[in-house]
Amino acid sequence: MFKFKLVGRDGRGEKYSFLVANQKWVVIITKKGKLRGGHLHSKKQLHVMLAGKWLVWAKLKGKQRKFILKAGEAYISPVGEIHMVKALERSIHIEQEQNSKTFMYKPWRRLVEKDK
């Protein structure tokens, strides 16, 4: 059985952590219209959308793209990819925590911080 631990709550939603086979995962619930991210990681990161829909902005090596991620889909953010998402619907997704370092990308992170 999974034991979920609340690790954060703000105006955007909630974040919980849990273990699977000694690997830490997080469940993130995001309210419709709210932003998350505005950062990059030192390791690749897996995002699995369980419910809802996101608009994703991603930027890597100067190339920017935008796409929709829906329930039942997954997305891998490569090392160094800046990413930010907007919940087009109330969304629930999981991410695998890999002890990576997170670096804020100030132009996008400012938008996220204003949205809290």
C-alpha positions in Angstrom: 0.0 0.0 0.0 1.2 3.5 -0.8 1.7 6.1 1.9 1.2 9.6 0.6 2.9 12.5 2.4 1.8 16.1 1.7 4.9 18.1 0.8 3.4 21.3 -0.5 0.2 23.3 -0.9 -0.4 26.7 -2.4 -2.8 28.6 -4.7 -1.9 26.3 -7.6 -2.8 23.0 -5.8 -1.0 20.3 -3.8 2.1 18.1 -4.0 2.4 14.6 -2.3 5.4 12.2 -2.2 5.3 8.4 -2.1 7.7 5.4 -2.5 7.5 2.6 -5.0 10.3 0.0 -4.8 12.4 2.5 -2.8 12.1 5.0 -5.6 10.5 8.4 -4.6 7.7 9.7 -6.8 5.5 12.8 -6.4 1.9 13.4 -7.2 1.1 16.9 -8.2 -2.5 18.2 -8.4 -2.9 21.5 -10.3 -5.9 23.7 -10.5 -7.3 24.7 -13.9 -5.6 27.8 -15.3 -2.5 27.6 -13.0 1.2 27.5 -14.0 3.9 25.2 -12.8 7.6 24.8 -13.6 9.6 27.6 -15.1 12.8 25.6 -14.4 15.2 22.9 -15.7 16.7 19.8 -14.1 20.2 18.2 -14.0 18.6 14.8 -14.8 15.9 13.8 -17.2 12.4 13.8 -15.7 9.4 11.7 -16.5 5.9 13.3 -16.3 2.9 11.0 -16.5 -0.5 12.7 -16.8 -3.2 10.8 -14.9 -6.0 13.3 -15.3 -6.5 16.6 -17.0 -4.7 18.4 -19.7 -1.6 20.7 -19.9 -0.2 23.2 -22.3 3.5 22.7 -22.2 6.2 25.1 -23.2 9.7 23.6 -23.5 13.0 25.1 -24.5 16.2 23.2 -25.2 19.4 24.6 -26.8 17.6 27.7 -28.1 14.7 25.8 -29.7 11.3 26.3 -28.2 8.2 24.2 -28.7 4.7 24.1 -27.3 2.4 21.1 -27.1 -0.6 19.6 -25.3 -0.2 16.7 -22.8 -3.4 14.8 -22.0 -4.5 12.2 -19.5 -2.9 8.8 -20.3 0.1 10.4 -21.9 3.7 10.8 -20.7 6.5 13.2 -21.4 10.2 13.0 -20.7 11.9 16.3 -20.1 15.6 15.9 -21.1 18.5 17.1 -19.1 18.7 20.9 -19.3 15.3 21.4 -20.9 13.5 24.5 -19.5 9.8 23.7 -19.1 6.6 25.4 -17.8 3.0 24.1 -18.0 -0.4 25.6 -17.7 -3.3 23.4 -16.5 -6.0 23.6 -19.1 -8.1 21.4 -16.8 -7.7 20.4 -13.2 -4.7 18.0 -13.6 -3.1 15.2 -11.7 0.3 14.0 -12.7 3.2 12.0 -11.3 6.9 12.5 -11.6 9.8 10.3 -10.6 12.2 12.1 -8.3 15.8 11.3 -9.3 17.8 13.5 -6.8 18.4 16.0 -9.6 19.1 19.6 -9.0 16.5 22.2 -10.2 17.6 25.5 -11.6 15.1 28.3 -12.1 14.7 30.1 -15.5 13.8 33.6 -14.3 11.8 34.8 -17.3 9.3 31.9 -16.9 9.6 31.4 -13.2 8.5 35.0 -12.6 5.2 34.0 -14.3 4.8 30.9 -12.1 5.5 32.8 -8.9 2.9 35.5 -9.8 0.4 32.7 -10.4 0.6 31.2 -6.8 
